[in-house]
Amino acid sequence: MPTKKEPLTKTPKVAPAPAADVVVDVAQTGDLTPEEQDLDESGIAEVVEAATDKGAITLKQGRRKLVQQMQTHAKDSGSTEVQVALLTGKINDLVKHLKEHLHDNDSRQGLLKMVGRRRRLLRFMKKGSETKYQNLIAELKLRK
């Protein structure tokens, strides 16, 4: 015969401890670190690399700096050149992530979508202006 089971007792729920590390969004303060000020003199590919090599705080600043360097006019944040440069930075970041996490197939799918989007944007740019396309490829060091 089966034995009689003891009644289950509920354990009290404990609230999670507050996070000890608070991340300050430096992008909102508008202050640039000396490293980012040095990026003014460097090329676009170095800005993309520098933005993806650092943490999340400087990644936003690196993107902002990249947009400033690639924009065609003062309020430009969505031209083809800017979009391709931002996608290149994200792609480089994901490639580094996937080298460490080989079985992260969800990120791999996102990477393939970004590469396809960048390829379509580059094809559109090549149809519009071959010289702009060649300059962007050279600045971002996409082709060998």
Secondary structure as UniProt FT lines:
FT   HELIX           26..29
FT   HELIX           34..38
FT   TURN            39..41
FT   HELIX           44..53
FT   HELIX           56..70
FT   TURN            74..75
FT   HELIX           80..100
FT   TURN            102..103
FT   HELIX           105..128
FT   HELIX           130..140
//
